[in-house]
């Protein structure tokens, strides 16, 4: 492979530019407005709106939510044995646990989702609804498997299979990005280790590029594992789309990847399997699409000057575009999304490369590879490939 050599520092600093930090805004809860004074009985005051866990960092939210969860939920003591924290963000925290109700004590993940309105026990979580809708086909379609759910006054609890390898364990401590390293979180006197972001596709890419730089002097990933990963993700999305949903936030941080082996050969093994996760932005296609979960992979039809009625847009096409951007980040040498187009409007993008997204060069990518990438990321959604076309494409046929 004719890859150019360059400093590993370029690749190592991409974490700060990753779309990992672009999280959805925290839902808000409504506080009761003050009692009306005699002088203003006829006036209706607008309610004050503040976020749940307002003003706290993601780590502080995780600590408070877990303290609440352990005190309010008997499941945390009777059915599940909690071991550590897989990750946390602005709208929830994920725990690794074992289901003690199963003879084999099956490993599970418990996602604690912060509610938009505290105190209401009749709320519905879109993420829980979506995963339930795919539960019967998840095991054969690379979708995270639903296990159970419940709720209390402040949180939804979503139990799924525990999936994914700890990719950062293959990197030396000094080589790991700072935002994947956290001190243990102590809740009610108990210490929980935090392994944040170590099992997603970003971590897989980081560790593999680090290995390639050490052994071969470059950071260009091989095509074969990329083809396999993108094909598995396309299978998952095709199932979701066939049931009239779109995912709404396809990005490498929402693709969990697991090695075929737990040995030291995992980094050189190309047969890893994936699960599509984080369905917090998933919706029915009949509602149109107002925005995409992460701005960095949001499609051109959602730009401010795009000539479309968002109620009539098909979110499935947005998923195709976002998966194309995932493909690009894996193919280029430093895991970056395209730069230099953020300030462009819809018509500027449309005119710049005759309707194709203006990608930068990718070393050694064949004509079929470029055809797939351009087809998935066409500016005009009417000209963009559908997921069935993606799966049938020659560049993925060998995967």
C-alpha positions as CSV (number, residue, x, y, z in Angstrom):
1,X,0.0,0.0,0.0
2,X,1.5,3.4,-1.1
3,X,0.6,5.2,2.1
4,X,2.5,8.3,3.0
5,X,4.4,8.5,6.3
6,X,3.5,11.2,8.8
7,X,3.7,11.9,12.5
8,X,1.5,9.8,14.8
9,X,0.8,13.0,16.7
10,X,-1.6,13.9,13.9
11,X,-3.6,10.8,14.6
12,X,-3.4,11.0,18.4
13,X,-4.8,14.5,18.6
14,X,-8.0,13.6,16.7
15,X,-9.8,12.7,19.9
16,X,-10.4,16.4,20.6
17,X,-11.8,16.8,17.2
18,X,-13.9,13.7,17.3
19,X,-17.7,14.0,17.2
20,X,-17.8,12.1,20.5
21,X,-18.2,15.5,22.3
22,X,-21.2,16.6,20.3
23,X,-23.9,15.1,22.4
24,X,-27.7,15.8,22.3
25,X,-28.9,18.5,24.6
26,X,-30.2,17.3,28.0
27,X,-34.0,17.2,28.2
28,X,-35.5,19.7,30.5
29,X,-38.0,19.4,33.4
30,X,-40.7,21.9,34.2
31,X,-40.7,23.6,37.6
32,X,-43.9,24.9,39.2
33,X,-44.3,28.7,38.7
34,X,-44.5,30.9,41.8
35,X,-47.9,31.5,43.4
36,X,-49.6,34.6,41.9
37,X,-49.7,37.7,44.0
38,X,-53.0,39.6,44.5
39,X,-51.9,42.2,42.0
40,X,-51.2,39.7,39.3
41,X,-54.0,37.1,39.7
42,X,-55.1,37.8,36.1
43,X,-51.7,37.3,34.7
44,X,-50.3,33.9,33.6
45,X,-46.7,33.5,34.3
46,X,-44.6,31.3,32.1
47,X,-43.1,28.3,33.9
48,X,-39.4,28.3,34.7
49,X,-37.6,25.5,32.7
50,X,-34.4,24.0,34.0
51,X,-32.6,20.8,32.9
52,X,-32.5,17.7,35.2
53,X,-29.2,17.8,37.1
54,X,-28.9,21.4,36.0
55,X,-25.3,22.8,36.2
56,X,-23.6,19.5,36.9
57,X,-20.8,17.9,34.8
58,X,-21.5,14.6,33.1
59,X,-19.5,12.9,35.8
60,X,-21.5,14.5,38.6
61,X,-24.7,13.6,36.9
62,X,-23.6,10.0,36.6
63,X,-22.8,9.9,40.4
64,X,-26.1,11.5,41.4
65,X,-28.2,9.3,39.1
66,X,-26.5,6.1,40.4
67,X,-27.0,7.2,44.0
68,X,-30.7,7.6,43.2
69,X,-30.9,4.4,41.2
70,X,-29.4,2.3,44.0
71,X,-31.7,3.8,46.6
72,X,-34.9,3.6,44.4
73,X,-34.6,0.3,42.5
74,X,-34.8,-3.1,44.1
75,X,-33.6,-4.6,40.8
76,X,-30.2,-3.2,41.5
77,X,-30.0,-5.4,44.5
78,X,-32.1,-8.5,43.7
79,X,-31.8,-9.2,40.0
80,X,-28.6,-7.4,38.8
81,X,-25.1,-7.4,40.1
82,X,-23.5,-4.1,39.0
83,X,-19.7,-4.3,38.2
84,X,-18.5,-1.1,36.6
85,X,-19.4,1.9,34.5
86,X,-19.1,1.4,30.7
87,X,-19.5,5.1,29.9
88,X,-21.5,8.3,30.6
89,X,-22.6,11.4,28.9
90,X,-24.9,14.4,29.1
91,X,-28.1,12.3,29.0
92,X,-27.3,9.0,30.7
93,X,-24.8,6.5,32.2
94,X,-24.2,2.9,31.1
95,X,-23.3,0.1,33.6
96,X,-21.9,-3.4,33.1
97,X,-23.7,-6.0,35.1
98,X,-24.8,-9.6,35.4
99,X,-28.4,-10.8,35.3
100,X,-28.7,-13.0,38.4
101,X,-32.1,-14.3,37.3
102,X,-30.4,-16.3,34.5
103,X,-28.7,-19.6,35.3
104,X,-25.5,-18.6,33.6
105,X,-25.6,-15.1,35.2
106,X,-25.7,-13.5,31.7
107,X,-23.7,-10.3,31.2
108,X,-25.8,-7.3,30.4
109,X,-25.6,-3.5,30.1
110,X,-27.9,-1.2,32.0
111,X,-28.4,2.3,30.6
112,X,-29.7,4.8,33.0
113,X,-31.4,7.5,30.9
114,X,-32.2,10.9,32.5
115,X,-35.9,11.7,32.1
116,X,-37.0,14.9,30.4
117,X,-39.7,15.5,33.1
118,X,-38.9,14.4,36.7
119,X,-41.7,12.8,38.7
120,X,-43.8,11.4,35.8
121,X,-44.1,7.6,35.8
122,X,-46.1,7.5,32.6
123,X,-43.4,8.8,30.2
124,X,-42.3,6.9,27.2
125,X,-38.7,6.5,26.1
126,X,-38.2,6.6,22.3
127,X,-35.0,4.6,22.7
128,X,-36.7,1.9,24.6
129,X,-39.6,1.8,22.1
130,X,-37.2,1.5,19.2
131,X,-35.1,-1.3,20.7
132,X,-38.2,-3.2,21.6
133,X,-39.4,-2.9,18.0
134,X,-36.2,-4.7,16.8
135,X,-35.9,-7.2,19.6
136,X,-37.1,-10.2,17.5
137,X,-34.4,-9.7,14.8
138,X,-31.6,-8.0,16.7
139,X,-29.5,-11.2,17.2
140,X,-29.2,-11.7,13.5
141,X,-29.0,-8.1,12.3
142,X,-26.1,-6.4,14.2
143,X,-28.6,-4.4,16.4
144,X,-28.0,-4.2,20.1
145,X,-30.3,-6.8,21.8
146,X,-33.1,-5.5,24.1
147,X,-33.5,-7.5,27.4
148,X,-35.7,-5.5,29.8
149,X,-36.7,-2.0,30.9
150,X,-38.4,-0.1,33.7
151,X,-38.6,3.4,35.1
152,X,-38.8,5.5,38.2
153,X,-39.5,9.1,38.9
154,X,-36.2,10.4,37.5
155,X,-34.9,7.8,35.0
156,X,-35.6,5.2,32.4
157,X,-33.6,1.9,32.8
158,X,-32.8,0.0,29.6
159,X,-31.2,-3.4,29.8
160,X,-29.4,-4.8,26.7
161,X,-26.8,-7.4,26.0
162,X,-23.3,-6.4,27.0
163,X,-21.3,-6.2,23.9
164,X,-17.9,-4.9,22.8
165,X,-14.2,-5.4,23.5
166,X,-12.2,-3.1,25.7
167,X,-10.0,-1.8,22.8
168,X,-8.1,0.7,25.0
169,X,-6.7,-2.2,27.0
170,X,-4.5,-2.9,23.9
171,X,-2.9,0.5,24.2
172,X,-0.3,1.4,26.8
173,X,-1.6,3.8,29.5
174,X,0.4,6.7,28.1
175,X,-1.0,6.1,24.6
176,X,-4.7,6.3,25.7
177,X,-6.6,9.6,25.0
178,X,-7.2,11.6,28.2
179,X,-11.0,11.6,27.7
180,X,-11.1,7.8,28.0
181,X,-9.4,7.9,31.4
182,X,-11.5,8.6,34.5
183,X,-11.1,8.2,38.2
184,X,-13.5,5.6,39.8
185,X,-16.9,7.0,40.7
186,X,-17.9,6.3,44.4
187,X,-21.6,5.8,45.1
188,X,-22.8,5.0,48.6
189,X,-19.3,4.0,49.7
190,X,-18.8,1.7,46.7
191,X,-16.2,2.4,44.0
192,X,-17.0,1.8,40.3
193,X,-14.3,1.7,37.7
194,X,-15.0,3.7,34.6
195,X,-14.3,2.4,31.1
196,X,-15.7,5.2,29.0
197,X,-15.7,4.9,25.2
198,X,-13.4,1.9,24.9
199,X,-15.6,-0.4,23.0
200,X,-16.9,1.8,20.1
201,X,-15.6,2.0,16.6
202,X,-13.6,5.2,17.4
203,X,-11.6,3.2,20.0
204,X,-11.2,0.3,17.6
205,X,-9.9,2.7,14.9
206,X,-7.6,4.5,17.3
207,X,-5.9,1.3,18.6
208,X,-5.5,-0.2,15.1
209,X,-4.0,3.0,13.7
210,X,-1.6,3.1,16.7
211,X,-0.6,-0.5,16.0
212,X,-0.1,0.2,12.3
213,X,2.1,3.2,13.0
214,X,4.3,1.2,15.3
215,X,4.6,-1.8,13.0
216,X,4.4,-0.3,9.5
217,X,4.9,3.5,9.8
218,X,1.5,4.6,8.6
219,X,-2.1,4.8,10.0
220,X,-4.2,3.7,7.0
221,X,-6.6,0.9,7.9
222,X,-6.9,-2.1,5.7
223,X,-9.9,-2.1,3.4
224,X,-11.2,-5.6,4.4
225,X,-12.2,-4.9,8.0
226,X,-13.7,-1.5,6.9
227,X,-15.8,-3.3,4.3
228,X,-17.0,-5.8,6.9
229,X,-17.8,-3.2,9.5
230,X,-19.7,-1.0,7.1
231,X,-21.6,-3.9,5.6
232,X,-22.7,-5.1,9.1
233,X,-23.9,-1.5,9.9
234,X,-25.8,-1.4,6.6
235,X,-27.5,-4.6,7.5
236,X,-28.6,-3.2,10.8
237,X,-29.9,0.0,9.2
238,X,-31.7,-1.9,6.5
239,X,-33.7,-3.8,9.1
240,X,-34.4,-0.6,11.0
241,X,-35.5,1.1,7.8
242,X,-37.7,-1.8,6.8
243,X,-39.7,-1.3,10.0
244,X,-40.3,2.4,9.2
245,X,-37.8,3.8,11.6
246,X,-34.6,5.8,11.1
247,X,-31.7,5.7,13.5
248,X,-31.1,9.4,13.6
249,X,-27.5,9.4,15.0
250,X,-25.3,7.1,13.0
251,X,-21.6,7.8,13.9
252,X,-18.6,5.7,14.8
253,X,-19.2,6.4,18.5
254,X,-22.6,4.6,18.2
255,X,-21.2,1.5,16.6
256,X,-19.9,-1.0,19.2
257,X,-17.3,-3.5,18.0
258,X,-16.2,-6.8,19.5
259,X,-13.1,-8.9,18.6
260,X,-13.5,-12.5,17.6
261,X,-10.9,-13.3,20.2
262,X,-9.9,-11.9,23.6
263,X,-6.2,-12.6,23.1
264,X,-3.5,-10.2,22.1
265,X,-4.1,-11.1,18.5
266,X,-7.4,-9.1,18.5
267,X,-5.8,-6.0,17.0
268,X,-4.5,-7.9,14.0
269,X,-7.8,-9.9,13.6
270,X,-10.1,-8.7,10.9
271,X,-13.2,-10.7,11.8
272,X,-14.7,-8.4,14.5
273,X,-18.5,-8.1,14.8
274,X,-20.5,-4.9,15.5
275,X,-23.7,-3.8,17.1
276,X,-25.5,-0.6,16.2
277,X,-26.4,1.2,19.5
278,X,-27.8,4.4,21.0
279,X,-31.3,4.8,19.6
280,X,-32.1,8.0,21.5
281,X,-32.8,9.9,18.2
282,X,-34.6,7.1,16.4
283,X,-38.1,8.0,15.1
284,X,-40.8,6.8,12.7
285,X,-40.2,8.0,9.2
286,X,-43.7,9.4,9.0
287,X,-42.7,12.3,11.2
288,X,-40.2,13.6,8.8
289,X,-36.8,14.7,10.2
290,X,-36.2,18.1,11.9
291,X,-32.5,17.6,12.8
292,X,-29.9,14.9,13.0
293,X,-28.4,13.7,16.3
294,X,-24.9,14.9,15.6
295,X,-24.3,18.0,13.6
296,X,-20.9,16.8,12.2
297,X,-22.6,14.0,10.3
298,X,-25.9,15.8,9.6
299,X,-26.9,15.6,5.9
300,X,-27.0,18.7,3.6
301,X,-30.8,18.6,3.3
302,X,-30.9,19.8,6.9
303,X,-28.8,22.9,6.3
304,X,-30.4,26.3,7.0
305,X,-30.9,27.2,3.3
306,X,-31.9,23.7,2.0
307,X,-35.1,23.9,-0.1
308,X,-37.0,21.1,1.6
309,X,-40.0,20.8,3.9
310,X,-38.5,18.9,6.8
311,X,-41.8,17.2,7.6
312,X,-41.6,15.5,4.2
313,X,-37.9,14.4,4.4
314,X,-37.1,10.8,4.9
315,X,-34.8,10.2,7.8
316,X,-33.6,6.9,6.3
317,X,-31.7,8.9,3.6
318,X,-30.0,10.9,6.4
319,X,-28.8,7.6,7.9
320,X,-27.2,6.6,4.6
321,X,-25.4,9.9,4.4
322,X,-24.2,9.5,8.0
323,X,-23.0,6.0,7.4
324,X,-21.1,7.3,4.3
325,X,-19.3,9.7,6.6
326,X,-18.4,6.8,8.9
327,X,-16.9,5.1,5.9
328,X,-14.9,8.2,5.1
329,X,-13.5,8.5,8.6
330,X,-12.3,4.9,8.5
331,X,-10.8,5.3,5.0
332,X,-8.8,8.4,5.5
333,X,-5.4,8.4,7.3
334,X,-6.3,10.2,10.6
335,X,-10.0,9.4,11.4
336,X,-11.2,12.9,10.7
337,X,-14.5,14.0,9.2
338,X,-14.3,16.2,6.1
339,X,-13.1,19.7,6.9
340,X,-13.6,23.0,5.1
341,X,-17.3,22.6,4.3
342,X,-19.0,23.5,7.6
343,X,-19.7,27.1,6.6
344,X,-21.1,26.2,3.2
345,X,-24.8,26.3,2.5
346,X,-26.8,23.7,0.6
347,X,-26.6,25.3,-2.9
348,X,-22.9,26.0,-2.4
349,X,-22.3,22.4,-1.7
350,X,-24.5,21.3,-4.6
351,X,-22.5,23.5,-7.0
352,X,-19.0,22.8,-5.7
353,X,-18.6,19.2,-7.1
354,X,-21.5,18.7,-9.4
355,X,-23.8,17.3,-6.6
356,X,-21.1,15.1,-5.0
357,X,-19.6,15.8,-1.6
358,X,-16.2,17.4,-2.0
359,X,-14.1,14.7,-0.2
360,X,-10.4,14.9,0.0
361,X,-8.2,12.2,-1.5
362,X,-7.9,8.7,0.0
363,X,-4.8,6.8,-0.9
364,X,-5.3,3.6,-2.9
365,X,-9.1,3.6,-2.9
366,X,-10.4,2.0,-6.1
367,X,-13.1,3.2,-8.4
368,X,-15.7,1.0,-6.8
369,X,-14.9,2.4,-3.4
370,X,-15.2,6.0,-4.6
371,X,-18.5,5.1,-6.3
372,X,-19.9,3.8,-3.1
373,X,-18.7,6.7,-1.0
374,X,-20.0,9.3,-3.4
375,X,-23.3,7.5,-3.9
376,X,-24.0,7.4,-0.1
377,X,-23.1,11.1,0.4
378,X,-24.8,12.8,-2.6
379,X,-25.9,16.3,-1.7
380,X,-29.4,15.9,-3.1
381,X,-31.2,13.2,-1.1
382,X,-33.2,12.2,-4.1
383,X,-29.9,11.3,-5.8
384,X,-28.5,9.4,-2.9
385,X,-28.3,5.6,-2.6
386,X,-30.8,3.7,-0.5
387,X,-29.6,1.2,2.0
388,X,-30.5,-1.7,-0.4
389,X,-28.2,-0.2,-3.0
390,X,-25.4,0.1,-0.4
391,X,-25.7,-3.6,0.5
392,X,-25.7,-4.7,-3.1
393,X,-22.7,-2.5,-4.1
394,X,-19.7,-4.4,-5.5
395,X,-17.2,-2.8,-3.1
396,X,-19.1,-4.5,-0.2
397,X,-19.7,-7.8,-2.0
398,X,-16.5,-9.4,-0.7
399,X,-17.2,-8.5,2.9
